[in-house]
């Protein structure tokens, strides 16, 4: 900061195995750009590790969480005419679960792994197609038309 400006250097690039380098304190550095590889950490320390099978399981987990998020987004858990207090409580609980799932997908994306990104986008797209689009519902009015946070 000699000239009055802060000079920031980007973190070192990943090594040949796709895992982030380890700094001088023995801590793993986080990727700040997308990378492609089956080695890294997604959501939990040490998971999925270095095994390809565990990486595939992590991708399936993120994919399913994205589908569940879309399923919860398109649901109306309360029937018309229900007790208003109980209905609002159920809606609040479902919304809390949905937000927890959505934040888990977001945190998984913060691994900057390209495979995780693709799994999340495809999961959201297929979940939207299956649960929130009108493709499988015919001409009837859907909850998407009545109550949606997306166009």
Residue, then its C-alpha position, 0 to 999 in steps of 0.5 A: x500500500x505504498x502509493x495509497x492503493x491496496x494491491x490484491x493478488x488473486x489466490x494461486x491457481x489449483x494444482x494439476x489434480x484440481x484441488x486448491x493449493x495449501x497455504x503456508x499455514x496448512x489451510x486449504x485455499x478456496x477457489x475463486x473461479x470455476x474449475x472442473x474436476x472431481x476433487x474438492x470440498x462441497x458443503x462439508x469439510x472433506x466431502x466428497x474427498x478424492x474418490x470419483x464415486x463420492x463426487x458423483x454422489x455429491x452431484x446427485x445430492x445437489x441435483x436432488x436438492x435443486x429439484x426439492x427446492x422447485x417442488x416446494x416452491x410450487x406447492x400449496x400445502x394448505x387447502x382453501x377453507x383451512x384454519x387460518x392460523x394453522x394454515x399460516x403456520x404450515x406455510x411458514x414451516x414449508x417456506x423455512x424448509x424451502x429456504x434451507x434447501x435453497x441456501x444449501x444449493x447456494x452454498x454448494x455452488x460456492x465451491x466453484x466446481x463446474x459439475x456442481x453448477x451444472x447439477x444445480x442448474x439442471x436440477x432447478x430446470x427439471x424441477x421447474x418443468x416437472x412441478x411448476x410449468x404447465x406442461x403436465x397440467x393441461x388447461x386448468x389454472x395452476x398455482x403458478x398462475x395464482x402465486x408465483x415468484x417467477x415469470 
